[in-house]
Structure formats: structure tokens, C-alpha cells
């Protein structure tokens, strides 16, 4: 089993396991509304969320990507979601006006591939 499979397995389990979810997915200091209030003024145009999980912040984005199919099954309908690990974002260059990520990078030892992909799919400027 490769690294991607292990990561996906972990996050699929976290979808159902409240202890994992409470300890790793949710930041108890900030509510979803607080995240939305802070991020909304910073985002414009077509928006991608990297690591969207169950879509807690779906009101902010047009598209979301996540490594876990179990989490994406629970994401709100009416948005576009794609299954990927973020090291490869399945959109063409210059697709999005804004890309954001909340509570994901602390789980990743090397964020550079994620940053490179986010920059690739962002429109210039």
C-alpha cells in the first residue's frame, strides 16, 4: 500500500471516528462562521478550497478537492468536488481567482508540492 493509499485510508477513517475528527479536523478555538467571516473578504472570483473535507466552508468556494472519498460524500450538494491529494490539482492552469486551505497543512510534512499546484491553477495577479 502506497503513501497516498495510507493517507486516504486515514482520512476516510477520520470521517467516521469522532476522536480523530475532534482532535485533528476541527479547531475548537474557531467556529466555521469565524473562518467564513475572516476569509470571505479575502476571496474573489472563482474559488478553490484545497482539503475541503466534508465541506464545512462550502459557502466560500465554487470547487473543492479532498483526499477522502468518504468526506466528499458528506459535502454539500451544488458545488463541484474532485478526489485528489492536492499534490496534483485536476484543473488547467489559470483556472481560479482564489485558492485557500484551512487546517490542512499542519498534517503535511512537505507543503511545497501543494503550494506549487495552487499557484499553477491560480490566474495571474
Buried (B, 14 or more C-beta within 10 A) or exposed (E): EEEEEEBBBBBBEBBEBEEBBEEBBBEEEEEBEEBBEEBEEEBEEBBBBBBBBBBBBBEBBBBBBBBBEBBBEEBEEEBEBBEBBBBEBEBEEEBBBBBBBBBBBEBBEEBEEBBEBBEBBBEEE
